[in-house]
Amino acid sequence: MKKILLLCLLLPIVTFAQHSIQGQFTPAESFSFVLLYHVTPSGTSYIEQAKTNTDGSWAINLDADSKIGIYKIVYATPVEDNNFDVFYNGKESISLTFDLDAGLHIAISEENKLWLTYMDSISKINGLISDYYMAQKTDEAEITAIFKNLKNTQDSFENESANMMISPFVKSNRTYIPDAYEDVNTYSLNLKSHYFNYMDFDNPLLQSSDFLNERVEAYVFAMPEDANYYKMAIDDVVKATNKNHEAQIMILENLWKSMISKQQPEVANYISDAYLLPLAKTNNKTLLLETLEDYNKSAIGKKAVNFEFTYLENSKPIKTNLYNFNTTKTTLLIFWSSGCSHCLQELPKVKVLMEKHPNITVLAYGLEDGVRSWNQTIEQFPNFIHTYDLKKWESPLIKTYGVSATPSYFVLDSNKVILAKPEHMEDLETYFNK
């Protein structure tokens, strides 16, 4: 009877046992909060938040029924740049330290410790390979020994992680390893041609993490500032994903955003037109489709959306549209407002700049709620072509051109293809003065 009673007392402890994720951030004064998310291929779910203590420590308890998988820890804004992933296997708590300079260290969690140890070991061996070829060494036995060490290390970690969550990550991180000596050109070509051989694009855990995106980015951006190389690399990525649409959409959307941020509009348009738009339509990705279509309306390299407008020429109203306007020269299209103080500061600077570039026609599109102030203001800019829209921020062109602030600048060629979208006056000066 006593044994049964003891068992009953112990059961709740076993049944409701909780784990936690806790850590310490340094320098402590640089952090104020922690956000925890559970990540799956279909999205990100908010779990909990915690304030950091004065020493940078924090802790978040996980429910007993918390799902195993990838958890993202966010420590600052912007969220997309200030986070890291951890593996939660449902069997152990996680304790870590994170330093802005030294990075992440796992104190408790065999799963996460093994992953970081593996990545560190592989990184050091790859460093030796890089040093060997950079130094143009000729000792074939030396590089052969390094390759053997790489293979043994990879095999060892694959065996050790066989029954763990990190297993598909370790296997997918495997690279081409020569059996014998190869010169730098042969090794580089083989490394590239076999880059995707081991990646499991179908694995939900891999799709949930940043791993696939980071590995693909390393491949695509191996040759910086080369649009043709980027396009060929993207073709390779699509081929490697083997028609797994979910993986393709995730990876290509990430690359598309990267190309936009790296100011590679030609490549961004290629990703959108050749792959992402068809994939979004085929797979009914409504939000992505809307995002891409909105982007294409005002993307660099795309033809600007046409619109009708009226302006005065020798006191005579001329009704036309963008495509029929200024068909032999470059147009600087400016969305502005006479009630915008920033516009009133920048337009005189634009006037001075354009006096140095008389081959550029300025079309100033006023977003107004009345014409009195607009009429008074445009007298200061007699060389601009002026028109207005009394719908102001309700104007359909606001959404079409993605205008969220005034002034907004669009440089169009004679065919009304968008050449540039300078964000600030300084960017406008840089573009026209190059």
ChimeraX attribute file (.defattr): number of C-alpha atoms within 10 A of each C-alpha:
attribute: neighborCount
match mode: 1-to-1
recipient: residues
	/A:1	6
	/A:2	7
	/A:3	8
	/A:4	9
	/A:5	9
	/A:6	10
	/A:7	11
	/A:8	11
	/A:9	11
	/A:10	11
	/A:11	11
	/A:12	10
	/A:13	10
	/A:14	10
	/A:15	10
	/A:16	11
	/A:17	12
	/A:18	17
	/A:19	18
	/A:20	16
	/A:21	21
	/A:22	18
	/A:23	21
	/A:24	19
	/A:25	24
	/A:26	17
	/A:27	13
	/A:28	15
	/A:29	12
	/A:30	12
	/A:31	19
	/A:32	17
	/A:33	16
	/A:34	21
	/A:35	18
	/A:36	21
	/A:37	18
	/A:38	22
	/A:39	20
	/A:40	17
	/A:41	15
	/A:42	11
	/A:43	9
	/A:44	14
	/A:45	13
	/A:46	12
	/A:47	15
	/A:48	13
	/A:49	16
	/A:50	16
	/A:51	15
	/A:52	20
	/A:53	16
	/A:54	11
	/A:55	13
	/A:56	20
	/A:57	20
	/A:58	20
	/A:59	18
	/A:60	18
	/A:61	14
	/A:62	17
	/A:63	13
	/A:64	14
	/A:65	11
	/A:66	15
	/A:67	13
	/A:68	13
	/A:69	19
	/A:70	22
	/A:71	24
	/A:72	22
	/A:73	19
	/A:74	20
	/A:75	21
	/A:76	16
	/A:77	9
	/A:78	9
	/A:79	11
	/A:80	9
	/A:81	10
	/A:82	11
	/A:83	16
	/A:84	16
	/A:85	19
	/A:86	20
	/A:87	22
	/A:88	23
	/A:89	19
	/A:90	15
	/A:91	11
	/A:92	15
	/A:93	17
	/A:94	23
	/A:95	18
	/A:96	19
	/A:97	17
	/A:98	18
	/A:99	13
	/A:100	10
	/A:101	8
	/A:102	9
	/A:103	11
	/A:104	14
	/A:105	16
	/A:106	20
	/A:107	13
	/A:108	16
	/A:109	19
	/A:110	14
	/A:111	21
	/A:112	23
	/A:113	16
	/A:114	17
	/A:115	21
	/A:116	14
	/A:117	14
	/A:118	18
	/A:119	13
	/A:120	12
	/A:121	16
	/A:122	19
	/A:123	13
	/A:124	12
	/A:125	16
	/A:126	15
	/A:127	11
	/A:128	15
	/A:129	18
	/A:130	13
	/A:131	12
	/A:132	17
	/A:133	15
	/A:134	10
	/A:135	8
	/A:136	11
	/A:137	12
	/A:138	11
	/A:139	10
	/A:140	12
	/A:141	11
	/A:142	13
	/A:143	21
	/A:144	18
	/A:145	14
	/A:146	17
	/A:147	22
	/A:148	15
	/A:149	14
	/A:150	24
	/A:151	18
	/A:152	12
	/A:153	16
	/A:154	21
	/A:155	14
	/A:156	13
	/A:157	19
	/A:158	20
	/A:159	13
	/A:160	12
	/A:161	19
	/A:162	14
	/A:163	10
	/A:164	14
	/A:165	19
	/A:166	20
	/A:167	18
	/A:168	19
	/A:169	21
	/A:170	21
	/A:171	19
	/A:172	20
	/A:173	20
	/A:174	19
	/A:175	19
	/A:176	19
	/A:177	17
	/A:178	16
	/A:179	11
	/A:180	12
	/A:181	16
	/A:182	14
	/A:183	13
	/A:184	15
	/A:185	10
	/A:186	10
	/A:187	16
	/A:188	12
	/A:189	11
	/A:190	16
	/A:191	15
	/A:192	13
	/A:193	12
	/A:194	12
	/A:195	21
	/A:196	23
	/A:197	13
	/A:198	16
	/A:199	21
	/A:200	19
	/A:201	21
	/A:202	14
	/A:203	13
	/A:204	15
	/A:205	21
	/A:206	23
	/A:207	22
	/A:208	22
	/A:209	22
	/A:210	16
	/A:211	16
	/A:212	21
	/A:213	19
	/A:214	13
	/A:215	15
	/A:216	20
	/A:217	18
	/A:218	11
	/A:219	18
	/A:220	20
	/A:221	15
	/A:222	14
	/A:223	13
	/A:224	9
	/A:225	12
	/A:226	12
	/A:227	17
	/A:228	12
	/A:229	16
	/A:230	24
	/A:231	17
	/A:232	11
	/A:233	19
	/A:234	23
	/A:235	15
	/A:236	16
	/A:237	20
	/A:238	18
	/A:239	13
	/A:240	17
	/A:241	18
	/A:242	12
	/A:243	11
	/A:244	13
	/A:245	17
	/A:246	18
	/A:247	22
	/A:248	21
	/A:249	20
	/A:250	17
	/A:251	24
	/A:252	23
	/A:253	20
	/A:254	15
	/A:255	21
	/A:256	21
	/A:257	14
	/A:258	15
	/A:259	20
	/A:260	16
	/A:261	11
	/A:262	11
	/A:263	13
	/A:264	18
	/A:265	20
	/A:266	18
	/A:267	23
	/A:268	26
	/A:269	22
	/A:270	16
	/A:271	22
	/A:272	21
	/A:273	14
	/A:274	11
	/A:275	18
	/A:276	24
	/A:277	19
	/A:278	13
	/A:279	20
	/A:280	19
	/A:281	12
	/A:282	10
	/A:283	12
	/A:284	11
	/A:285	13
	/A:286	11
	/A:287	10
	/A:288	17
	/A:289	19
	/A:290	13
	/A:291	11
	/A:292	20
	/A:293	15
	/A:294	15
	/A:295	17
	/A:296	20
	/A:297	18
	/A:298	22
	/A:299	24
	/A:300	24
	/A:301	18
	/A:302	18
	/A:303	18
	/A:304	24
	/A:305	16
	/A:306	14
	/A:307	11
	/A:308	11
	/A:309	16
	/A:310	16
	/A:311	16
	/A:312	12
	/A:313	10
	/A:314	6
	/A:315	7
	/A:316	9
	/A:317	10
	/A:318	12
	/A:319	11
	/A:320	13
	/A:321	13
	/A:322	18
	/A:323	17
	/A:324	12
	/A:325	18
	/A:326	18
	/A:327	13
	/A:328	10
	/A:329	15
	/A:330	19
	/A:331	25
	/A:332	23
	/A:333	20
	/A:334	21
	/A:335	22
	/A:336	25
	/A:337	25
	/A:338	21
	/A:339	16
	/A:340	14
	/A:341	11
	/A:342	14
	/A:343	20
	/A:344	15
	/A:345	11
	/A:346	14
	/A:347	18
	/A:348	13
	/A:349	14
	/A:350	17
	/A:351	17
	/A:352	10
	/A:353	16
	/A:354	19
	/A:355	11
	/A:356	11
	/A:357	12
	/A:358	10
	/A:359	12
	/A:360	19
	/A:361	20
	/A:362	22
	/A:363	21
	/A:364	22
	/A:365	20
	/A:366	23
	/A:367	25
	/A:368	21
	/A:369	17
	/A:370	15
	/A:371	14
	/A:372	10
	/A:373	13
	/A:374	19
	/A:375	13
	/A:376	10
	/A:377	14
	/A:378	17
	/A:379	10
	/A:380	12
	/A:381	15
	/A:382	9
	/A:383	15
	/A:384	17
	/A:385	17
	/A:386	21
	/A:387	16
	/A:388	22
	/A:389	20
	/A:390	13
	/A:391	13
	/A:392	17
	/A:393	16
	/A:394	11
	/A:395	13
	/A:396	12
	/A:397	18
	/A:398	15
	/A:399	14
	/A:400	17
	/A:401	19
	/A:402	14
	/A:403	16
	/A:404	10
	/A:405	15
	/A:406	17
	/A:407	24
	/A:408	20
	/A:409	21
	/A:410	24
	/A:411	24
	/A:412	24
	/A:413	20
	/A:414	15
	/A:415	18
	/A:416	24
	/A:417	21
	/A:418	23
	/A:419	20
	/A:420	20
	/A:421	19
	/A:422	16
	/A:423	14
	/A:424	13
	/A:425	17
	/A:426	10
	/A:427	14
	/A:428	19
	/A:429	15
	/A:430	11
	/A:431	13
	/A:432	13
	/A:433	10
	/A:434	5
